[in-house]
Amino acid sequence: MHRHRRRLLTIVTESAIESRLTKDLDRWGAHGYTITDARGKGARGIREGNWEGNRNIRIEVVCDEDTARHIADHLREDYYDHYAMILYHSDVEIMRPEKF
């Protein structure tokens, strides 16, 4: 079975911007994404998710290298200065390249 390399972008950010951010991801070339609730501790303190203003989400996007770079550039330009957000990416191998 052939394996194909892609990038996995993981964005952890405030749940309040989910709708805006998913529209932007579509516009920036993401073919899809997965969103889950996230809790933890970081530079801005503990995010326990026990009330709406204290909830985080984790968004995962599997895409090619150019799309990953494009999305990352826009996140830095449009979101970093205004919202709690981290972004990391890694190489992944996928089995169904037509999906990404």
SEKEZA-210354 format. One record per residue: x, y, z of N, C-alpha, C in turn. Coordinates in steps of 0.1 Angstrom, whole numbers, plus 2048, in hexadecimal, padded with zeros to 3 digits. Example, Ala and Ser with C-alpha at 12.3 -4.5 7.8 and 13.67 -1.06 7.14 Angstrom:
<atoms>
8847C784E87B7D384E8847DF84E/8807EA8478897F584788180084F/
</atoms>
This chain:
<atoms>
8097F480080080080080980C800/8068167F780E8227F680A82C801/81483280681183D81081684A80A/80E85480D81186180881386B813/81D87481182187E81C81888A81A/81388F82680C89C8278118A2834/80B8AE83680E8B68428018B584B/8038B48587F98B58627FA8C2869/7F18CC8677F18D886E7E88D687A/7ED8DA8867E58DA8927E48E8898/7D88ED8997D58FA89E7CE8F98AB/7D38FF8B67CC8FF8C37C890E8C5/7BC9118C77B791E8C87AA9208D0/7A692C8D179992F8D878D92A8D0/7849238D777891E8D076F9298CB/7709358D07689408CC76A9448BD/7769418B77799448A97779398A0/77192E8A477092289C76992588E/75E92B88E75792E88275F936878/76594187D76D94987477994286F/77F93A87878C93387478992886A/77E92186B77B91686277791C854/77192785476E92E84777C932840/78593784879293B84379A92E83E/7999238467A091784179B912834/78E91383278890F82578D91881A/78E92581D79292F8137A192D810/7A992981A7B79288187BB91A812/7B291280F7B59068087B48F880F/7B08F881C7AE8EC8237A38E481D/7A58D781A79A8CF8157918CA820/7958CB82C78E8C68377968C8844/78F8C684F7968C785C78E8BF867/7948BD87278E8B687D78F8C0889/7848C28917848CB89C7808C38A8/7888C48B37858BE8C07878C88CB/7818C68D67828CF8E27908CC8E7/7968D78ED7A48D68F37A48DD900/7AC8D790A7AE8DD9167BD8DD919/7C28E69227D08E59257D58F292C/7E28F392D7E98FE9337F390392A/7F59109297FF916921802924926/80892C91D80C939920801942925/7F59409217E99489257E2941930/7E89389377E19329437DB92493F/7D29209497CB9139477BE916940/7BC90D9367AF90E92E7A8901931/79E90293A7978F693F78B8F3937/7868FD93077A8FB92876D8FA930/76D8FF93C7618FE94475790A942/75A91393975191E935755922927/74B92891F74E92B91175A93390E/75D93D91676894591477693F917/77593391D78192C92178391F91A/77D91D90E77E9119067889128FB/78F9088F87989078ED7938FC8E4/7988FD8D77958F28CE7A38EE8C7/7A38E28C27AF8DE8BA7AA8DB8AC/7B08E18A37AC8DF8957B88D888E/7B58CD8877BF8C58807BC8C6871/7C68C98697C58CA85B7D08C2854/7CC8B984C7D68B18447D68B7836/7E28BB8317E28C18247F18C081F/7F28C58138008C580D8088D0813/8158D080F81F8DA81581B8E8812/8178EB8058148F98018088FE809/7FE8F680A7F28FA8117F58FC820/7FD8F48268018F5834808902836/81190582D81991282E81091E82D/80691D8237FD9288217F492B82D/7EF9208327E692183E7EE92784A/7FA92284C802926858805935856/80993A84A80C94884880095084B/7F494C8477E895484A7E4954859/7E694985F7E394886E7EC952875/7F995287280295C8787FE96A876/7FB96D8697F797B8667EA98086B/7E097786B7D297B86E7CD97887C/7D496E8837CE96A8907D896B89C/7E596989A7EE9688A57ED9748AF/7EC9808AA7ED98C8B27E098E8BA/7D59878B67C898A8BC7C297E8C4/7C79728C37C19678C97CC95E8CF/7C79568D97D094C8DF7D09418D4/7DC93E8CF7DD9348C47EB92E8C4/7EC9218C27F991B8BE7F79138B2/8019118AA80190989E80D90189E/80C8F489B8178EC8988148E288C/81E8DD88681B8D487B8268C987A/8228BF87482B8B38738288AC866/8318A386282F89A85782788F85B/81E88B85281587F854815877847/81286A84881086283C80285E83C/7FC85F8307EE85C82E7EC851824/7E184B8257DE83F81C7D4843811/7CD84E8127C38528087C6860803/7D08627FA7D486F7F67C98777EF/7C08717E97B58787E37AD8807ED/7AD87D7F97A68848047AC891807/7B98938047C189E8097C78A67FE/
</atoms>
